[in-house]
Amino acid sequence: MNALITFLAAVLLHVSPPADTLRLMFWNLENCFDWIDSGTGRSDTEFSSRGERHWTRKRLKTKLNAISKGILWAASEEGGLPDAIGLAEVENRHVLERLLEETPLRKTGYKILHFDSPDPRGIDVALLYRPSQLRLKTAKACHLYDGDSLLRTRDILLATFEGADGTTLALVVNHHPSKYGGISESEPRRRIAVERLRFLADSLRAEGIENLVALGDFNDTPANTVYQLLEPALKNWAEPLFQKGLGTIKYDGQWELIDMLFASGHLRGQMKILQIPFLMTPDTGHAGEKPLRTYSGPRYLGGVSDHCPIWGTVEWPTR
């Protein structure tokens, strides 16, 4: 299996998308921590070799190899490597470096964009991109504020890239506040994140950058009216999938679509949900399958995440 994946990576490395096509992927990697207890918080201790999860170097390596195989499987299904991959729930740059240096992804040429966020669990968003396909112009972390107070949550990552014809496109990676603590407490925080995203879209347009794609874990479905705040600047490409009852995460036997892609209204393309066969498992309590997690409670399963990744194909905007 490993030899096949390595061969597949070598083949895909030489497969480039058409010049007018952009391939994107997003995946919430669910607690992708290193195994070192740096004393920065409860989750950091929990996911360490001496913590209650017994999270070891070997288990991290297994997870990173599964992630790399999942990305390469997606690339084989969709006709080429993603030009950029948004990630959520990664602890630090070290984890990302190991992913790109110690798995079959080492020959794919991806570069890392990552910023430490003020999230109390120590999890961040990140963006991997291929400089052979995307020329980086700028990158920054955008904090969230409730009035003058900094929200201790994940930042929004904003990166701008330039195409061969000089056209600029912005990619925005999101992981909005979760519903932990209840709807009444968490929904205002998610609204702040959505308002921040709309502010970024308006600010970019004022700078002359009209092409924006925002992808990530929004921790809510398209049914929430808060996303009307993004209209008409951004269109939700997840809406048609939501109407079909599809989802990226399974809760109590029901699929929920919380990983989404928004794009400037004039951009064309589509979003897909990827169910990677070897990272799915029977849903023993309900019908069908569900994503194979790394842990179920305290029990180690050896999977990657409770989220399915999403895939976006965007027609590259031209002048």
C-alpha positions in Angstrom: 0.0 0.0 0.0 2.8 2.5 0.9 4.6 1.7 -2.3 1.5 2.3 -4.3 0.8 5.6 -2.6 4.4 6.7 -3.2 4.1 5.8 -6.9 0.8 7.6 -7.1 2.3 10.8 -5.5 5.1 10.7 -8.1 2.6 10.4 -11.0 0.3 13.1 -9.6 3.2 15.5 -9.1 3.4 15.8 -12.9 -0.3 16.2 -13.4 -1.2 19.9 -13.5 -4.8 21.3 -13.8 -5.8 23.3 -16.8 -4.5 26.9 -16.5 -8.0 28.2 -15.9 -8.9 25.7 -13.1 -8.1 25.9 -9.4 -8.4 22.8 -7.2 -9.0 23.3 -3.5 -9.5 21.0 -0.5 -10.4 21.6 3.1 -10.2 19.1 6.0 -10.7 19.4 9.7 -8.1 17.0 11.1 -9.6 16.7 14.5 -7.0 17.1 17.3 -3.9 16.9 15.1 -1.5 17.4 18.0 2.2 16.5 18.3 3.0 14.1 21.2 5.0 16.6 23.2 3.6 18.2 26.3 4.7 21.8 26.1 2.6 22.8 29.1 0.4 25.2 27.1 -2.9 23.8 28.1 -5.1 20.8 29.0 -5.5 19.5 25.4 -1.7 19.7 24.9 -1.2 17.6 28.0 -4.0 15.2 27.1 -2.6 14.6 23.6 0.9 13.7 24.8 2.9 10.5 25.3 2.1 10.6 29.1 -1.3 12.1 28.8 -4.6 10.3 29.1 -4.8 9.7 25.4 -1.4 8.1 25.3 -0.7 10.0 22.1 2.7 8.9 20.9 5.1 9.7 18.0 4.0 6.4 16.4 0.3 7.3 16.6 1.0 10.7 15.1 2.9 9.1 12.3 0.0 6.8 11.6 -2.4 9.7 11.5 -0.2 11.8 9.2 0.3 8.9 6.8 -3.4 8.4 6.7 -3.9 12.1 5.9 -1.4 12.0 3.1 -3.0 8.9 1.6 -6.4 10.6 1.9 -5.1 13.7 0.0 -3.5 11.5 -2.7 -6.7 9.4 -3.0 -8.7 12.6 -3.5 -6.1 13.8 -6.1 -6.5 10.5 -8.0 -10.3 10.8 -8.0 -10.4 14.5 -9.0 -7.7 14.4 -11.6 -4.8 16.1 -9.9 -3.3 17.4 -6.6 -5.2 20.2 -4.9 -3.4 23.6 -5.6 -4.2 24.6 -2.0 -5.4 22.7 1.1 -7.1 24.4 4.0 -6.7 22.6 7.3 -8.3 23.0 10.8 -7.4 21.6 14.2 -3.6 21.5 13.8 -1.5 22.2 16.8 1.5 23.9 15.3 3.9 24.2 12.4 5.9 21.2 13.5 2.9 18.9 12.8 2.6 20.3 9.3 6.3 20.0 8.6 6.2 16.3 9.6 3.2 15.9 7.3 5.1 17.3 4.3 8.5 15.8 5.1 7.8 12.3 6.5 4.9 11.1 4.3 4.4 10.5 0.6 3.5 14.2 0.3 7.2 15.0 0.6 7.6 15.1 -3.2 4.5 17.2 -3.9 6.1 20.6 -3.3 3.6 22.1 -0.8 4.5 25.1 1.3 3.0 26.0 4.7 1.1 29.0 5.8 0.4 28.9 9.5 0.0 31.3 12.4 -0.5 30.5 16.1 -3.9 31.6 17.3 -5.2 32.5 20.8 -7.5 29.4 20.9 -7.4 28.0 24.4 -7.1 24.4 23.1 -4.1 25.3 21.0 -5.6 24.4 17.6 -5.1 26.5 14.5 -6.0 26.7 10.9 -3.4 26.4 8.2 -3.0 26.5 4.4 -0.8 24.3 2.2 -0.2 25.5 -1.3 1.8 24.6 -4.3 4.0 27.5 -5.4 4.3 25.9 -8.9 0.6 26.7 -9.3 0.0 29.7 -7.0 2.3 32.7 -6.4 1.9 34.0 -2.9 1.5 37.7 -2.5 0.4 38.2 1.2 -0.6 36.1 4.2 -1.9 37.1 7.6 -3.9 36.0 10.6 -7.1 37.9 11.2 -8.2 38.0 14.9 -11.8 38.0 16.0 -13.0 40.7 18.5 -16.1 41.1 20.6 -16.0 44.9 20.8 -12.5 45.6 22.1 -12.0 42.2 23.6 -10.0 39.6 21.7 -11.9 36.3 21.3 -9.9 33.3 22.4 -10.7 31.2 19.3 -9.2 30.4 15.9 -8.0 33.2 13.7 -9.2 33.5 10.1 -6.2 32.9 7.8 -6.2 35.2 4.7 -3.8 34.7 1.8 -3.7 36.3 -1.6 -2.2 34.7 -4.7 -1.4 36.0 -8.2 -2.1 34.1 -11.4 0.0 34.0 -14.5 -2.0 36.9 -16.0 -1.7 39.0 -12.9 -5.2 38.3 -11.6 -5.3 38.2 -7.8 -7.4 35.7 -5.8 -7.8 35.6 -2.0 -8.2 32.3 -0.1 -9.6 32.5 3.4 -9.4 29.5 5.8 -12.0 29.4 8.6 -12.8 27.4 11.7 -15.6 29.2 13.4 -16.4 28.9 17.2 -18.1 25.6 18.0 -21.4 25.0 19.7 -19.6 23.8 22.9 -21.3 25.5 25.8 -24.7 25.8 24.2 -26.3 27.7 21.4 -27.0 30.9 23.4 -23.4 31.3 24.3 -21.8 30.2 21.1 -24.0 31.6 18.4 -23.0 35.2 19.0 -19.3 34.2 18.6 -20.1 32.5 15.3 -21.9 35.6 14.2 -18.8 37.6 15.0 -16.8 35.3 12.8 -19.2 35.6 9.9 -19.2 39.4 10.3 -15.4 39.4 10.2 -15.5 37.3 7.0 -17.8 39.8 5.4 -15.6 42.7 6.5 -12.6 41.0 4.9 -14.5 40.5 1.6 -15.5 44.2 1.6 -12.0 45.3 2.5 -10.5 43.2 -0.3 -12.9 44.6 -2.8 -12.0 48.1 -1.7 -8.4 47.2 -2.5 -9.4 46.0 -5.9 -9.3 42.3 -5.1 -12.7 41.0 -6.2 -12.0 37.3 -6.3 -12.4 35.5 -2.9 -12.9 31.9 -1.9 -13.6 31.1 1.8 -13.6 27.6 2.9 -13.6 25.8 6.3 -15.5 24.4 9.2 -18.2 26.9 10.0 -19.7 24.8 12.8 -23.2 25.5 11.5 -25.3 24.5 8.5 -26.5 26.6 5.6 -29.9 26.7 7.3 -28.6 29.4 9.7 -29.8 32.8 8.5 -26.5 34.4 9.8 -25.0 33.5 6.4 -27.3 36.0 4.8 -24.8 38.6 6.1 -22.4 37.3 3.4 -24.8 37.9 0.5 -24.5 39.1 -2.2 -20.7 39.4 -1.8 -20.3 35.7 -1.3 -22.3 32.7 -2.5 -22.5 29.4 -0.5 -21.6 26.6 -2.8 -22.6 24.1 -0.1 -26.3 25.0 -0.4 -27.2 22.5 -3.2 -25.5 19.7 -1.2 -27.4 20.7 1.9 -30.7 20.6 0.1 -29.9 17.0 -0.9 -29.4 16.1 2.8 -25.7 15.6 2.4 -23.2 16.4 5.1 -19.6 16.3 6.3 -20.0 15.1 9.9 -22.4 12.6 11.3 -24.1 13.2 14.6 -26.6 10.8 16.1 -27.1 9.1 12.8 -27.7 12.3 10.8 -25.4 14.0 8.4 -24.7 17.7 9.0 -23.1 20.0 6.5 -20.8 22.3 8.5 -17.7 22.3 6.3 -18.5 24.7 3.4 -17.1 26.8 0.6 -18.2 30.4 -0.1 -17.0 32.3 -3.2 -17.4 35.7 -4.8 -20.7 35.7 -6.7 -19.1 36.0 -10.2 -16.8 33.0 -9.7 -17.9 29.6 -11.2 -17.3 26.1 -9.9 -18.6 23.5 -7.6 -18.1 21.9 -4.2 -18.0 18.2 -3.4 -17.9 16.1 -0.2 -15.3 13.4 -0.2 -15.9 10.1 1.5 -12.5 8.5 1.4 -13.3 4.7 1.4 -10.4 3.6 3.7 -11.3 6.4 6.2 -14.9 5.5 6.6 -16.3 2.9 9.1 -19.7 1.3 9.6 -22.0 3.4 11.8 -22.9 0.6 14.2 -25.6 2.6 15.9 -27.3 3.7 12.7 -27.5 2.9 9.0 -24.6 3.5 6.7 -21.1 4.6 7.4 -19.4 7.5 9.2 -15.9 9.0 9.1 -13.2 7.0 11.0 -12.0 9.0 13.9 -8.6 8.8 15.6 -10.4 8.2 18.9 -13.9 7.2 20.0 -13.9 8.6 23.6 -10.7 7.2 25.1 -10.5 4.3 22.7 -7.9 4.6 19.9 -9.3 3.7 16.5 -6.4 4.9 14.2 -8.5 7.1 11.9 -8.1 10.8 11.0 -11.2 12.8 11.8 -15.0 12.9 12.4 -15.2 15.2 9.4 -15.2 14.3 5.7 -13.0 16.7 3.6 -14.5 18.9 1.0 -13.2 19.6 -2.5 -13.7 22.7 -4.6 -13.1 23.3 -8.3 -12.9 27.0 -9.2 -12.7 28.5 -12.7 -9.6 30.8 -12.4 -10.8 34.4 -12.8 -9.2 36.2 -15.7 -8.8 39.9 -16.3 
